[in-house]
Amino acid sequence: MKSLLDQLVCGYLRRVPITEGKGRIYRRFARRDWPVGAFVNVRTKDGFLLRLNPRNEEHRRIYYYGEHDERYELALLRKIIQPGDVFWDIGANVGYYTCLAATLVGEPGRVVAFEPAPTTRNFLEDNIRLNAFSNVAVLPYAVGERNGVAAIHMSDPALGEGTASLNASDDKSFSVDIEVRRLDDLYSSLPPPMVVKIDVEGVFGQLWRGARGFFSAHAPIVMAELKGEAFVSAAGNLGEEIAALGYSMFEIHKHSIRRVADPATSRKRNFILVKQDSPAFARLESMVA
């Protein structure tokens, strides 16, 4: 049960429309002394439930605010996802975007969630069951350039971290082997998506190179985290590789999306990739600034 202080802080952060000063209130009053194993079920602003570990800063923020911190991205998805759509969530983590999409596409639609980290995938599957979603399928794979086995790195598997990565780093002392699959070897057995969310912590280029066939044959709207990507490397120029398959790139802003020629110079974290000659672009056209 929430303490009185938690109830007051949650009520203010979730309901007061003025955003100025909310960060200070959160930093000052949000509880941080959660014990190990203190899981909580949180009802989000979109109405679905999430089982979270409030020792994880990202989870704790959802507990207080009732939504993920990517507000502009969430608002955009609410505008473009329609009942009956198919949505792929590549790098689903504990399932915030999966559950949002499952709510938006409804029973006629389908969601395919990819999450390779076993403990994190347990969170994801718990959250699907918690909401009794029958329109979600979970695949236990990372998506990459080559099929095989790789280590995924994280600091604490119990936290359900959204920053687990195939790239090793000094702040990630734990690793577990997971299966990597090329999207080109998977997509023919899956329902084709209208929207794909990709959050793979610095290995988008590897995913893209293993999915050229899919993105040549299909034209979904892609929301991708590209911050931290090596746009120019020995493997090639990622921006040119994206454009070669007919995709244009747009920054996500509060009420619009804006074409970006060189994403490597952008300060944004997430981008929209879309084929402007595709039927899917009609869902975004009114937002282009």
C-alpha atoms as one frame of an Amber mdcrd trajectory, in Angstrom:
protein
   0.000   0.000   0.000   1.272   3.470  -0.853   2.202   5.779   1.984   0.327
   9.066   2.277   3.386  10.904   0.929   3.579   8.553  -2.057  -0.111   9.077
  -2.758   0.336  12.847  -2.708   3.439  12.783  -4.915   1.858  10.349  -7.397
  -1.326  12.396  -7.521   0.549  15.612  -8.247   2.947  14.169 -10.830   0.214
  12.281 -12.665  -2.634  14.792 -12.638  -1.339  18.362 -12.517  -0.972  19.563
 -16.138   1.791  22.088 -15.390   5.114  20.282 -15.919   7.430  22.993 -14.560
   8.787  21.995 -11.166   7.682  18.368 -11.315  11.253  17.148 -11.630  12.249
  18.921  -8.416   9.303  17.416  -6.546  10.166  13.961  -7.842  13.837  14.271
  -6.889  12.959  15.635  -3.442  10.143  13.312  -2.387  10.300  10.079  -4.405
  11.177   7.174  -2.168  14.517   5.531  -2.949  15.021   3.139  -0.025  13.037
   0.283  -1.545  14.104  -3.114  -0.163  15.374  -5.926  -2.368  12.422  -7.828
  -3.793   9.928  -4.980  -3.333   7.887  -5.435  -6.495   4.837  -3.248  -7.111
   1.911  -3.355  -9.529   1.346   0.056 -11.094  -1.634   1.198 -13.134  -0.401
   3.492 -15.870  -2.115   6.525 -17.358  -3.056   4.359 -20.344  -4.940   1.984
 -18.079  -2.775  -1.120 -18.206  -0.924  -2.620 -15.243   2.821  -3.133 -14.901
   4.707  -5.216 -12.358   7.838  -3.194 -11.609  10.907  -3.185  -9.404  11.056
   0.319  -7.855  14.772  -0.111  -7.111  15.190   0.451 -10.843  15.156   4.215
 -11.502  13.197   3.835 -14.739  10.567   1.671 -13.003  10.415   4.069 -10.059
   9.657   6.960 -12.360   6.764   5.024 -13.930   5.485   4.278 -10.417   5.247
   7.999  -9.644   4.398   9.530 -13.030   2.248   6.701 -14.371   4.041   6.636
 -17.709   7.419   6.167 -19.372   9.641   9.238 -19.613   9.493   9.183 -23.444
   6.357  11.341 -23.509   6.638  12.604 -27.081   7.212   9.091 -28.406   4.215
   7.743 -26.498   1.997  10.572 -27.745   3.042   9.887 -31.325   2.284   6.169
 -31.045  -1.134   6.900 -29.597  -1.843   8.953 -32.739  -0.615   6.499 -35.369
  -1.458   3.026 -34.015  -4.946   1.928 -34.979  -7.197  -0.977 -33.942  -6.308
  -4.076 -35.930  -2.668  -3.069 -36.525   0.307  -5.352 -36.028   3.060  -3.875
 -33.831   6.534  -5.325 -33.303   8.438  -4.371 -30.146  12.107  -5.257 -30.653
  13.855  -4.856 -27.324  10.616  -4.993 -25.352  12.202  -4.903 -21.885   9.474
  -5.303 -19.219   6.750  -4.409 -21.695   5.681  -0.775 -21.400   5.466  -0.302
 -25.173   4.189  -3.847 -25.644   1.288  -3.267 -23.253   0.526   0.162 -24.704
   0.424  -1.299 -28.209  -1.686  -4.273 -27.095  -4.192  -1.786 -25.680  -4.214
   0.338 -28.852  -4.435  -2.448 -31.461  -7.138  -4.291 -29.518  -8.254  -7.855
 -30.079  -8.263  -7.584 -33.892  -4.586  -6.585 -33.788  -1.389  -8.363 -32.827
   1.796  -7.483 -30.938   5.067  -9.385 -31.312   7.546  -8.637 -28.509  11.226
  -9.588 -28.729  13.103  -9.798 -25.410  16.224 -11.960 -25.060  17.252 -11.370
 -21.402  15.623 -14.183 -19.362  14.862 -12.276 -16.147  13.611  -9.241 -18.027
  11.486 -11.492 -20.201   9.902 -12.872 -17.015   8.802  -9.304 -16.179   7.422
  -8.939 -19.706   5.457 -12.187 -19.570   4.160 -11.346 -16.077   2.887  -8.018
 -17.378   1.152  -9.629 -20.335  -0.582 -12.081 -17.967  -1.379  -9.319 -15.483
  -3.408  -7.576 -18.180  -4.838 -10.794 -19.659  -3.630  -9.761 -23.121  -4.368
 -12.505 -25.636  -3.015 -10.575 -28.627   0.702 -10.640 -27.683   3.367 -13.178
 -28.691   6.807 -13.130 -27.030   9.966 -14.237 -28.845  13.107 -14.911 -26.742
  15.596 -13.490 -29.242  17.898 -10.586 -29.759  17.764  -9.422 -33.371  21.090
  -8.972 -35.098  23.268  -9.325 -38.176  24.039 -13.029 -37.781  22.342 -16.021
 -36.189  24.151 -17.376 -33.151  24.715 -17.025 -29.427  25.967 -13.842 -27.773
  26.364 -12.429 -24.279  23.968  -9.716 -23.149  25.398  -7.439 -20.447  23.663
  -5.725 -17.517  24.451  -4.517 -14.004  21.746  -6.445 -12.109  19.370  -8.916
 -13.801  16.762  -8.525 -11.044  16.167  -4.884 -12.000  14.746  -5.532 -15.454
  17.120  -2.934 -16.882  16.261  -1.118 -20.067  19.977  -0.626 -20.755  21.007
  -4.285 -21.093  23.174  -4.486 -24.197  25.135  -6.808 -26.449  27.953  -4.266
 -26.049  30.052  -4.844 -22.935  30.843  -1.901 -20.645  32.495  -1.331 -17.269
  29.180  -0.601 -15.526  27.653  -3.932 -16.597  29.251  -6.688 -14.530  26.694
  -9.433 -15.208  26.145 -11.251 -18.492  24.109 -14.153 -19.790  24.188 -15.940
 -23.132  21.176 -15.371 -25.350  20.102 -16.373 -28.864  20.518 -13.897 -31.717
  18.427 -14.227 -34.876  18.381 -12.334 -38.157  15.071 -10.660 -38.838  15.386
 -11.842 -42.430  15.145 -15.420 -41.130  12.132 -14.689 -38.910   9.772 -12.301
 -40.640   8.125 -14.732 -43.057   6.596 -16.619 -40.114   5.301 -13.456 -38.397
   2.370 -11.143 -39.150   3.707  -8.133 -41.102   3.775  -4.991 -38.943   2.434
  -1.512 -39.521   4.662  -0.089 -36.751   7.969  -1.369 -35.339   9.642  -0.034
 -32.203  13.362  -0.799 -31.950  15.398  -0.202 -28.795  18.506  -2.370 -28.873
  21.064  -0.264 -26.988  23.687   0.593 -29.573  23.389  -2.342 -31.984  20.739
  -0.991 -34.366  23.251  -1.178 -37.213  23.706  -4.904 -36.680  19.936  -5.392
 -36.610  19.480  -3.377 -39.815  22.130  -5.360 -41.690  20.371  -8.585 -40.753
  17.008  -7.211 -41.860  17.669  -5.759 -45.317  15.359  -8.276 -46.946  12.531
  -7.468 -44.574  12.838  -3.688 -44.886  13.134  -3.984 -48.676   9.957  -6.067
 -48.910   7.920  -4.196 -46.292   7.405  -0.559 -45.322   6.448  -0.295 -41.652
   6.826   2.907 -39.684   9.876   2.443 -37.449  10.484   4.185 -34.134  14.128
   3.567 -33.291  16.523   4.585 -30.562  19.699   5.640 -32.357  21.541   7.526
 -29.639  24.922   5.909 -29.106  24.995   4.296 -32.540  28.218   4.303 -34.541
  26.858   5.860 -37.726  30.174   5.559 -39.544  32.229   2.446 -38.837  34.155
  -0.325 -40.550  30.786  -1.967 -41.238  29.623   1.019 -43.283  27.664   4.271
 -43.064  24.440   3.512 -41.199  22.620   6.610 -42.408  23.361   5.673 -46.022
  22.296   2.074 -45.394  18.953   3.242 -44.007  18.403   5.591 -46.964  19.374
   2.836 -49.420  16.245   0.909 -48.434  14.037   3.928 -49.113  13.701   5.176
 -45.543  13.763   8.836 -44.501  14.613   9.826 -40.935  12.746  12.283 -38.724
  13.387  13.702 -35.262  10.516  13.399 -32.796   9.362  16.703 -31.287   6.473
  17.600 -28.999   3.849  18.138 -31.695   5.717  17.292 -34.886   8.392  15.278
 -36.625  11.207  16.977 -38.554  13.333  15.565 -41.347  16.970  15.129 -40.401
  19.708  14.713 -42.985  22.442  13.569 -40.615  21.179  11.857 -37.445  24.724
  11.658 -36.102  24.587  15.419 -35.444  21.164  15.326 -33.761  20.750  15.576
 -29.999  17.609  13.439 -30.076  17.520   9.880 -28.769  14.678   8.405 -30.801
  13.784   8.814 -34.465  11.026   7.928 -36.888  12.087   6.038 -40.014   9.502
   5.841 -42.789   9.246   5.327 -46.536   7.600   8.515 -47.729   6.139   6.789
 -50.790   4.421   4.132 -48.649   0.763   4.061 -47.527   1.992   4.131 -43.913
   3.355   7.666 -44.381  -0.210   8.999 -44.534  -0.443   8.449 -40.771   2.515
  10.775 -40.209   2.185  13.329 -42.993   0.181  15.857 -40.968   2.887  15.875
 -38.283   5.790  16.782 -40.581   7.127  20.245 -39.771
